[in-house]
Amino acid sequence: MQVSIENVGSLGRKLTVRLPAARLEDTIRSRIQEMGRTARLKGFRPGKVPTKVIEQRFGGQIRNEALSEMIGSSFQEAVNQEKLRPAVQPSIATSGRPENGEIEYTATFEVLPEIGKLDVSAIEVVKPTASVTDADVDQMIETLRMQRRSWAQVERPAQEGDMVLFEYSAQGDGFRHPDEGTDRVGVVLGSNVYSAELEQHLGGKTGGSEFAATVQFPETTRVPALAGKSAEVTGKVVRVQEPQLPAIDEAFAASFGVKEGGLERFREDVRSNLDRELKGVLMGRLKAGVVEKLVDSHPELELPQSMIENEARLLARQANAPGDDAFVAYLPVARRRVAAGLLIAELARQNELRLEPKRVSEALATIASTYEEPEKVVELYTRDPQLMNALRNRVLEDQVVEWIAEHAKHSEQVLSFNEVMRPGG
Protein backbone atom coordinates (compact mmCIF):
# COMPACT_ATOMS: atom_id res chain seq x y z
CA MET A 1 0.00 0.00 0.00
CA GLN A 2 1.35 3.41 -0.99
CA VAL A 3 0.12 6.50 0.84
CA SER A 4 0.72 10.18 0.12
CA ILE A 5 -0.72 13.02 2.18
CA GLU A 6 -1.52 16.62 1.34
CA ASN A 7 -2.54 19.37 3.77
CA VAL A 8 -5.68 21.23 2.73
CA GLY A 9 -5.78 24.15 5.14
CA SER A 10 -4.79 23.81 8.77
CA LEU A 11 -7.02 20.85 9.62
CA GLY A 12 -7.91 19.47 6.18
CA ARG A 13 -6.10 16.43 4.87
CA LYS A 14 -6.17 14.64 1.52
CA LEU A 15 -4.89 11.09 1.45
CA THR A 16 -4.08 9.35 -1.82
CA VAL A 17 -3.89 5.60 -1.39
CA ARG A 18 -2.74 3.08 -4.00
CA LEU A 19 -3.43 -0.63 -3.53
CA PRO A 20 -2.51 -3.66 -5.64
CA ALA A 21 -5.44 -4.41 -7.94
CA ALA A 22 -4.78 -8.11 -7.37
CA ARG A 23 -5.87 -7.68 -3.75
CA LEU A 24 -9.33 -6.61 -4.90
CA GLU A 25 -9.58 -9.22 -7.66
CA ASP A 26 -8.59 -12.03 -5.28
CA THR A 27 -11.34 -10.96 -2.86
CA ILE A 28 -13.92 -10.77 -5.65
CA ARG A 29 -12.94 -14.18 -7.02
CA SER A 30 -13.11 -15.76 -3.58
CA ARG A 31 -16.57 -14.35 -2.89
CA ILE A 32 -17.92 -15.43 -6.26
CA GLN A 33 -16.70 -18.97 -5.60
CA GLU A 34 -18.24 -18.94 -2.12
CA MET A 35 -21.56 -17.69 -3.48
CA GLY A 36 -21.51 -20.40 -6.12
CA ARG A 37 -21.38 -22.99 -3.33
CA THR A 38 -24.20 -21.47 -1.33
CA ALA A 39 -26.51 -19.66 -3.78
CA ARG A 40 -29.91 -21.10 -4.60
CA LEU A 41 -31.00 -20.15 -8.10
CA LYS A 42 -33.90 -21.55 -10.08
CA GLY A 43 -32.71 -24.11 -12.64
CA PHE A 44 -29.53 -25.04 -10.74
CA ARG A 45 -28.86 -27.54 -8.02
CA PRO A 46 -27.62 -26.10 -4.70
CA GLY A 47 -23.84 -25.67 -4.84
CA LYS A 48 -23.75 -26.19 -8.60
CA VAL A 49 -24.33 -22.64 -9.87
CA PRO A 50 -21.71 -21.88 -12.55
CA THR A 51 -19.24 -19.09 -11.82
CA LYS A 52 -20.23 -17.28 -15.01
CA VAL A 53 -23.86 -17.11 -13.85
CA ILE A 54 -22.83 -15.72 -10.47
CA GLU A 55 -20.69 -13.10 -12.21
CA GLN A 56 -23.56 -12.08 -14.49
CA ARG A 57 -26.13 -11.77 -11.73
CA PHE A 58 -24.11 -10.62 -8.75
CA GLY A 59 -20.73 -9.52 -10.08
CA GLY A 60 -21.40 -5.79 -9.83
CA GLN A 61 -22.75 -6.02 -6.30
CA ILE A 62 -19.85 -8.20 -5.15
CA ARG A 63 -17.29 -5.85 -6.70
CA ASN A 64 -18.83 -2.76 -5.07
CA GLU A 65 -19.00 -4.43 -1.66
CA ALA A 66 -15.42 -5.72 -1.88
CA LEU A 67 -14.12 -2.31 -3.04
CA SER A 68 -15.96 -0.51 -0.23
CA GLU A 69 -14.58 -2.89 2.39
CA MET A 70 -11.05 -2.67 0.99
CA ILE A 71 -11.17 1.13 1.05
CA GLY A 72 -12.52 1.14 4.60
CA SER A 73 -9.86 -1.19 5.98
CA SER A 74 -6.98 0.39 4.04
CA PHE A 75 -8.06 3.89 5.07
CA GLN A 76 -7.83 2.85 8.72
CA GLU A 77 -4.37 1.40 8.03
CA ALA A 78 -3.32 4.62 6.31
CA VAL A 79 -4.43 7.00 9.09
CA ASN A 80 -2.75 4.78 11.68
CA GLN A 81 0.43 4.74 9.57
CA GLU A 82 0.38 8.54 9.21
CA LYS A 83 -0.70 9.05 12.85
CA LEU A 84 -3.79 11.02 11.85
CA ARG A 85 -6.98 11.46 13.89
CA PRO A 86 -9.92 12.01 11.52
CA ALA A 87 -12.62 14.26 12.94
CA VAL A 88 -15.37 12.87 10.69
CA GLN A 89 -15.87 10.18 8.08
CA PRO A 90 -13.83 10.91 4.93
CA SER A 91 -15.15 11.84 1.51
CA ILE A 92 -13.92 9.11 -0.85
CA ALA A 93 -13.27 9.57 -4.58
CA THR A 94 -12.25 6.68 -6.82
CA SER A 95 -12.96 5.25 -10.25
CA GLY A 96 -12.71 1.77 -8.80
CA ARG A 97 -10.93 0.64 -11.96
CA PRO A 98 -7.40 -0.78 -11.98
CA GLU A 99 -4.71 1.35 -13.62
CA ASN A 100 -1.17 0.06 -14.02
CA GLY A 101 -2.03 -2.83 -11.73
CA GLU A 102 -3.26 -0.56 -8.91
CA ILE A 103 -6.52 0.73 -7.42
CA GLU A 104 -6.28 4.37 -6.38
CA TYR A 105 -8.61 6.45 -4.23
CA THR A 106 -8.44 9.78 -2.43
CA ALA A 107 -9.87 10.43 1.02
CA THR A 108 -10.56 14.03 2.04
CA PHE A 109 -11.32 14.82 5.66
CA GLU A 110 -10.53 17.05 8.62
CA VAL A 111 -8.41 15.97 11.55
CA LEU A 112 -8.81 16.74 15.21
CA PRO A 113 -6.73 19.71 16.34
CA GLU A 114 -3.55 19.21 18.30
CA ILE A 115 -4.37 20.46 21.77
CA GLY A 116 -1.45 21.26 24.02
CA LYS A 117 -1.21 20.53 27.70
CA LEU A 118 -4.45 21.60 29.37
CA ASP A 119 -4.29 23.36 32.73
CA VAL A 120 -7.56 24.01 34.56
CA SER A 121 -6.04 25.43 37.75
CA ALA A 122 -6.91 29.02 36.77
CA ILE A 123 -10.57 28.27 36.05
CA GLU A 124 -12.98 29.48 38.73
CA VAL A 125 -15.83 27.06 39.39
CA VAL A 126 -18.83 27.45 41.69
CA LYS A 127 -20.09 24.08 42.92
CA PRO A 128 -23.75 24.14 44.01
CA THR A 129 -24.62 21.90 46.95
CA ALA A 130 -27.90 21.02 48.62
CA SER A 131 -29.54 18.26 50.62
CA VAL A 132 -33.03 16.88 51.08
CA THR A 133 -34.62 17.84 54.41
CA ASP A 134 -37.61 16.41 56.26
CA ALA A 135 -39.56 19.49 55.18
CA ASP A 136 -38.80 18.70 51.53
CA VAL A 137 -40.11 15.17 52.03
CA ASP A 138 -43.26 16.54 53.69
CA GLN A 139 -43.80 18.97 50.83
CA MET A 140 -43.45 16.22 48.24
CA ILE A 141 -45.88 13.97 50.11
CA GLU A 142 -48.36 16.85 50.14
CA THR A 143 -47.87 17.25 46.40
CA LEU A 144 -48.56 13.53 45.96
CA ARG A 145 -51.74 13.94 48.03
CA MET A 146 -52.84 16.73 45.72
CA GLN A 147 -52.25 14.47 42.74
CA ARG A 148 -54.49 11.81 44.29
CA ARG A 149 -57.24 14.20 45.40
CA SER A 150 -60.89 13.62 44.57
CA TRP A 151 -63.65 16.19 44.17
CA ALA A 152 -66.93 16.50 46.05
CA GLN A 153 -69.75 18.85 45.03
CA VAL A 154 -70.59 21.62 47.51
CA GLU A 155 -73.39 24.18 47.69
CA ARG A 156 -71.34 26.98 49.25
CA PRO A 157 -69.67 29.80 47.24
CA ALA A 158 -66.49 28.88 45.37
CA GLN A 159 -63.18 29.67 47.08
CA GLU A 160 -59.51 29.23 46.23
CA GLY A 161 -58.61 25.59 45.70
CA ASP A 162 -62.10 24.62 44.53
CA MET A 163 -62.84 23.18 41.12
CA VAL A 164 -65.44 25.29 39.30
CA LEU A 165 -67.15 23.80 36.27
CA PHE A 166 -68.76 26.49 34.12
CA GLU A 167 -70.13 27.15 30.65
CA TYR A 168 -69.29 30.38 28.85
CA SER A 169 -68.93 32.24 25.58
CA ALA A 170 -66.51 35.08 24.78
CA GLN A 171 -67.20 37.88 22.30
CA GLY A 172 -64.47 40.23 21.10
CA ASP A 173 -63.41 42.45 18.23
CA GLY A 174 -64.16 40.32 15.17
CA PHE A 175 -64.28 36.97 16.95
CA ARG A 176 -66.44 34.74 19.11
CA HIS A 177 -65.49 31.67 21.11
CA PRO A 178 -66.86 29.18 20.56
CA ASP A 179 -68.31 29.91 17.13
CA GLU A 180 -71.70 28.73 18.36
CA GLY A 181 -73.17 27.91 21.74
CA THR A 182 -70.96 27.69 24.81
CA ASP A 183 -67.75 26.02 25.91
CA ARG A 184 -67.61 23.98 29.12
CA VAL A 185 -64.46 24.30 31.23
CA GLY A 186 -63.32 23.22 34.65
CA VAL A 187 -60.71 25.30 36.51
CA VAL A 188 -59.13 25.13 39.95
CA LEU A 189 -59.35 28.60 41.47
CA GLY A 190 -55.87 29.95 42.18
CA SER A 191 -54.12 27.78 39.60
CA ASN A 192 -54.10 30.57 36.96
CA VAL A 193 -53.82 27.95 34.20
CA TYR A 194 -56.74 29.41 32.24
CA SER A 195 -57.12 33.07 33.17
CA ALA A 196 -56.43 34.55 36.61
CA GLU A 197 -58.79 37.42 35.85
CA LEU A 198 -61.64 35.08 34.93
CA GLU A 199 -60.97 32.97 38.02
CA GLN A 200 -61.43 36.09 40.18
CA HIS A 201 -64.91 36.56 38.72
CA LEU A 202 -65.75 32.93 39.49
CA GLY A 203 -64.70 33.25 43.13
CA GLY A 204 -67.72 33.53 45.45
CA LYS A 205 -70.12 32.06 42.89
CA THR A 206 -72.37 29.07 43.61
CA GLY A 207 -73.74 26.40 41.30
CA GLY A 208 -76.34 27.92 38.94
CA SER A 209 -74.94 31.48 39.23
CA GLU A 210 -74.65 33.50 36.05
CA PHE A 211 -71.87 35.99 35.45
CA ALA A 212 -70.67 38.56 32.91
CA ALA A 213 -67.27 40.26 32.80
CA THR A 214 -64.76 41.95 30.54
CA VAL A 215 -61.65 39.75 30.56
CA GLN A 216 -58.17 40.37 29.17
CA PHE A 217 -56.91 36.87 28.42
CA PRO A 218 -53.12 36.37 28.82
CA GLU A 219 -50.91 35.08 26.01
CA THR A 220 -50.57 31.82 27.94
CA THR A 221 -54.30 31.06 27.79
CA ARG A 222 -54.80 27.47 26.71
CA VAL A 223 -57.45 28.44 24.14
CA PRO A 224 -55.48 29.82 21.16
CA ALA A 225 -58.51 31.82 19.92
CA LEU A 226 -58.50 33.84 23.16
CA ALA A 227 -54.77 34.15 23.85
CA GLY A 228 -53.78 37.80 24.33
CA LYS A 229 -57.28 39.11 23.53
CA SER A 230 -59.89 41.13 25.38
CA ALA A 231 -63.44 39.76 25.34
CA GLU A 232 -66.87 40.15 26.90
CA VAL A 233 -67.46 36.88 28.73
CA THR A 234 -70.87 35.62 29.80
CA GLY A 235 -71.49 32.32 31.44
CA LYS A 236 -73.03 30.15 34.11
CA VAL A 237 -71.49 28.10 36.91
CA VAL A 238 -72.54 24.46 36.58
CA ARG A 239 -71.20 23.28 39.93
CA VAL A 240 -68.59 23.92 42.60
CA GLN A 241 -66.44 21.07 43.95
CA GLU A 242 -64.03 21.04 46.85
CA PRO A 243 -60.92 18.85 47.01
CA GLN A 244 -60.89 15.73 49.13
CA LEU A 245 -57.34 14.79 50.07
CA PRO A 246 -56.52 11.19 50.95
CA ALA A 247 -55.27 10.44 54.43
CA ILE A 248 -51.56 9.77 54.77
CA ASP A 249 -51.82 6.16 55.89
CA GLU A 250 -50.69 2.71 54.82
CA ALA A 251 -53.37 2.58 52.12
CA PHE A 252 -51.97 5.80 50.67
CA ALA A 253 -48.45 4.35 50.74
CA ALA A 254 -49.69 1.14 49.11
CA SER A 255 -51.17 3.17 46.25
CA PHE A 256 -47.58 4.08 45.33
CA GLY A 257 -46.41 0.47 45.36
CA VAL A 258 -45.22 0.31 48.97
CA LYS A 259 -46.60 -3.05 50.09
CA GLU A 260 -44.41 -3.50 53.17
CA GLY A 261 -42.92 -1.11 55.68
CA GLY A 262 -45.85 1.26 55.81
CA LEU A 263 -45.40 5.02 56.08
CA GLU A 264 -41.79 4.76 57.22
CA ARG A 265 -40.79 2.88 54.07
CA PHE A 266 -42.90 5.29 51.99
CA ARG A 267 -41.03 8.30 53.38
CA GLU A 268 -37.72 6.55 52.72
CA ASP A 269 -38.74 5.96 49.11
CA VAL A 270 -39.83 9.58 48.68
CA ARG A 271 -36.53 10.80 50.14
CA SER A 272 -34.58 8.41 47.91
CA ASN A 273 -36.38 9.71 44.81
CA LEU A 274 -35.77 13.32 45.83
CA ASP A 275 -32.10 12.56 46.50
CA ARG A 276 -31.79 11.01 43.03
CA GLU A 277 -33.46 13.97 41.32
CA LEU A 278 -31.40 16.47 43.32
CA LYS A 279 -28.15 14.69 42.49
CA GLY A 280 -28.97 14.76 38.79
CA VAL A 281 -29.87 18.46 38.75
CA LEU A 282 -26.80 19.41 40.80
CA MET A 283 -24.61 17.48 38.37
CA GLY A 284 -26.29 19.20 35.45
CA ARG A 285 -25.73 22.65 36.94
CA LEU A 286 -22.12 21.88 37.80
CA LYS A 287 -21.49 20.52 34.29
CA ALA A 288 -23.06 23.57 32.66
CA GLY A 289 -20.89 25.92 34.73
CA VAL A 290 -17.67 23.94 34.26
CA VAL A 291 -18.15 23.49 30.51
CA GLU A 292 -18.88 27.19 30.05
CA LYS A 293 -15.68 28.19 31.88
CA LEU A 294 -13.65 25.52 30.10
CA VAL A 295 -14.73 26.62 26.63
CA ASP A 296 -14.34 30.32 27.46
CA SER A 297 -10.77 29.68 28.60
CA HIS A 298 -9.82 28.37 25.12
CA PRO A 299 -11.25 30.91 22.65
CA GLU A 300 -8.36 30.33 20.24
CA LEU A 301 -9.08 26.62 19.81
CA GLU A 302 -9.37 25.76 16.12
CA LEU A 303 -12.15 23.30 15.37
CA PRO A 304 -13.05 21.11 12.38
CA GLN A 305 -15.79 22.94 10.51
CA SER A 306 -17.33 19.63 9.45
CA MET A 307 -17.89 18.67 13.10
CA ILE A 308 -19.51 22.03 13.83
CA GLU A 309 -21.85 21.75 10.84
CA ASN A 310 -22.79 18.17 11.69
CA GLU A 311 -23.63 19.21 15.24
CA ALA A 312 -25.63 22.21 14.01
CA ARG A 313 -27.64 20.02 11.65
CA LEU A 314 -28.36 17.62 14.51
CA LEU A 315 -29.60 20.49 16.70
CA ALA A 316 -31.80 21.78 13.88
CA ARG A 317 -33.34 18.33 13.41
CA GLN A 318 -33.98 17.96 17.11
CA ALA A 319 -35.73 21.34 17.10
CA ASN A 320 -37.71 20.43 13.97
CA ALA A 321 -36.43 23.64 12.40
CA PRO A 322 -37.75 23.91 8.82
CA GLY A 323 -35.54 24.60 5.79
CA ASP A 324 -32.26 23.22 4.48
CA ASP A 325 -30.38 26.24 5.86
CA ALA A 326 -31.98 26.12 9.31
CA PHE A 327 -28.77 24.67 10.77
CA VAL A 328 -26.96 27.98 10.21
CA ALA A 329 -28.73 29.54 13.21
CA TYR A 330 -27.33 26.75 15.42
CA LEU A 331 -23.69 27.11 14.38
CA PRO A 332 -22.63 29.24 17.42
CA VAL A 333 -24.14 26.76 19.88
CA ALA A 334 -22.74 23.85 17.89
CA ARG A 335 -19.25 25.35 17.98
CA ARG A 336 -19.31 25.52 21.79
CA ARG A 337 -20.61 21.97 22.04
CA VAL A 338 -17.89 20.64 19.75
CA ALA A 339 -15.23 22.58 21.66
CA ALA A 340 -16.53 21.23 24.95
CA GLY A 341 -16.50 17.65 23.69
CA LEU A 342 -12.93 17.87 22.38
CA LEU A 343 -11.60 19.58 25.50
CA ILE A 344 -13.26 17.09 27.84
CA ALA A 345 -11.97 14.15 25.80
CA GLU A 346 -8.46 15.62 25.79
CA LEU A 347 -8.51 16.18 29.55
CA ALA A 348 -9.55 12.57 30.03
CA ARG A 349 -6.69 11.42 27.78
CA GLN A 350 -4.00 13.65 29.28
CA ASN A 351 -4.93 12.78 32.86
CA GLU A 352 -5.63 9.09 32.18
CA LEU A 353 -9.19 9.32 33.45
CA ARG A 354 -10.84 5.96 32.87
CA LEU A 355 -14.51 5.13 32.76
CA GLU A 356 -15.65 3.63 36.05
CA PRO A 357 -17.90 0.61 35.35
CA LYS A 358 -19.52 0.96 38.77
CA ARG A 359 -20.72 4.45 37.91
CA VAL A 360 -22.14 3.22 34.62
CA SER A 361 -24.10 0.55 36.48
CA GLU A 362 -25.33 3.12 39.01
CA ALA A 363 -26.37 5.52 36.25
CA LEU A 364 -28.27 2.77 34.44
CA ALA A 365 -29.97 1.71 37.67
CA THR A 366 -31.00 5.32 38.28
CA ILE A 367 -32.51 5.61 34.82
CA ALA A 368 -34.30 2.28 35.16
CA SER A 369 -35.73 3.15 38.58
CA THR A 370 -37.91 5.86 37.05
CA TYR A 371 -39.88 3.25 35.08
CA GLU A 372 -42.51 0.78 36.22
CA GLU A 373 -40.51 -2.19 34.93
CA PRO A 374 -36.85 -1.27 35.54
CA GLU A 375 -35.53 -4.69 34.56
CA LYS A 376 -36.83 -4.18 31.01
CA VAL A 377 -35.03 -0.83 30.76
CA VAL A 378 -31.76 -2.43 31.86
CA GLU A 379 -32.26 -5.16 29.27
CA LEU A 380 -32.97 -2.55 26.58
CA TYR A 381 -29.71 -0.73 27.31
CA THR A 382 -27.58 -3.86 27.53
CA ARG A 383 -28.86 -5.04 24.15
CA ASP A 384 -28.43 -1.69 22.40
CA PRO A 385 -24.76 -0.72 21.87
CA GLN A 386 -25.73 2.80 20.81
CA LEU A 387 -27.65 3.46 24.03
CA MET A 388 -24.85 2.00 26.16
CA ASN A 389 -22.18 4.03 24.39
CA ALA A 390 -24.17 7.21 24.94
CA LEU A 391 -24.54 6.34 28.63
CA ARG A 392 -20.83 5.56 28.98
CA ASN A 393 -19.89 8.84 27.30
CA ARG A 394 -22.18 10.77 29.63
CA VAL A 395 -20.72 9.07 32.71
CA LEU A 396 -17.15 9.75 31.57
CA GLU A 397 -18.07 13.39 30.95
CA ASP A 398 -19.41 13.57 34.52
CA GLN A 399 -16.14 12.12 35.83
CA VAL A 400 -14.10 14.68 33.90
CA VAL A 401 -16.33 17.54 35.08
CA GLU A 402 -15.88 16.45 38.69
CA TRP A 403 -12.12 16.20 38.14
CA ILE A 404 -12.06 19.75 36.74
CA ALA A 405 -14.08 21.05 39.69
CA GLU A 406 -11.58 19.47 42.09
CA HIS A 407 -8.49 20.85 40.34
CA ALA A 408 -9.84 24.30 39.49
CA LYS A 409 -10.34 27.25 41.82
CA HIS A 410 -13.63 26.23 43.33
CA SER A 411 -16.08 27.49 45.87
CA GLU A 412 -19.34 26.06 47.15
CA GLN A 413 -22.77 27.61 46.90
CA VAL A 414 -25.14 26.15 49.50
CA LEU A 415 -28.72 26.09 48.27
CA SER A 416 -32.01 24.67 49.43
CA PHE A 417 -33.74 21.84 47.61
CA ASN A 418 -36.33 24.23 46.16
CA GLU A 419 -33.67 26.69 45.00
CA VAL A 420 -31.99 23.93 43.03
CA MET A 421 -35.07 22.26 41.62
CA ARG A 422 -37.08 25.44 40.98
CA PRO A 423 -34.58 28.28 40.50
CA GLY A 424 -36.27 31.64 40.63
CA GLY A 425 -39.50 30.00 41.71
Secondary structure, DSSP 8 states (H G I E B T S, - for coil): -EEEEEEETTTEEEEEEEEEHHHHHHHHHHHHHHHHHH---TTS-TT---HHHHHHHHHHHHHHHHHHHHHHHHHHHHHHHTT--BSS--EEEE----BTTEEEEEEEEEB---------TT-EEEEEE----HHHHHHHHHHHHHHT-EEEEESS---TT-EEEEEEEEEETTEEESSSS-EEEEEETT--SS-HHHHHHHTT--TT-EEEEEEE--TT-SSTTTTT-EEEEEEEEEEEEEEE---SSHHHHHTTT--SSHHHHHHHHHHHHHHHHHHHHHHHHHHHHHHHHHHHT-TT----HHHHHHHHHHHHHHTT--STTGGGGGHHHHHHHHHHHHHHHHHHHHTT----HHHHHHHHHHHHTTSS-HHHHHHHHHH-HHHHHHHHHHHHHHHHHHHHHHHSEEEEEE--HHHHHSTT-
